[in-house]
């Protein structure tokens, strides 16, 4: 019987601005965190990702590759970003086929939301537990599965 390979959560190859806080344990690698970013515990931020100025990422959140989050955003607890849509019915190992996600400035994403590869404009609120499946191009409050506009700003 073999021994398991044990990997530890690490913070490695991170381009950090000033006054960045990362609460351990977190697995953060190959990404860019601007000034005053806060990352809570039990968060994974993968490579090829960037987080804008003063954005707060709460605990138990997963931010996959190819996600760009703007400045002054709030990402609640347990938010999941996905970039592989399993178009062939199984995971695709080719990163060139994965989707890209763009989150504007001043966006709030409620706890336990799921964000697929989409673009979300500035000034949007995503309700807790929502599933964002399509681009959002108008400021407002969105909620549900799939997320729909509830109120315009």
Secondary structure, DSSP 8 states (H G I E B T S, - for coil): ----------EES-EE-TT-EE-SS-EEES-EE-TT-EE-TT-EE-SS-EE-TT-EE-TT-EE-SSEEE-SS-EE-TT-EE-----TTSS----GGGS--EEE-SS-EE-TT-EE-S-EE-TTEEE-TT-EE-S-B-S-EEEETBTTEEEEE-
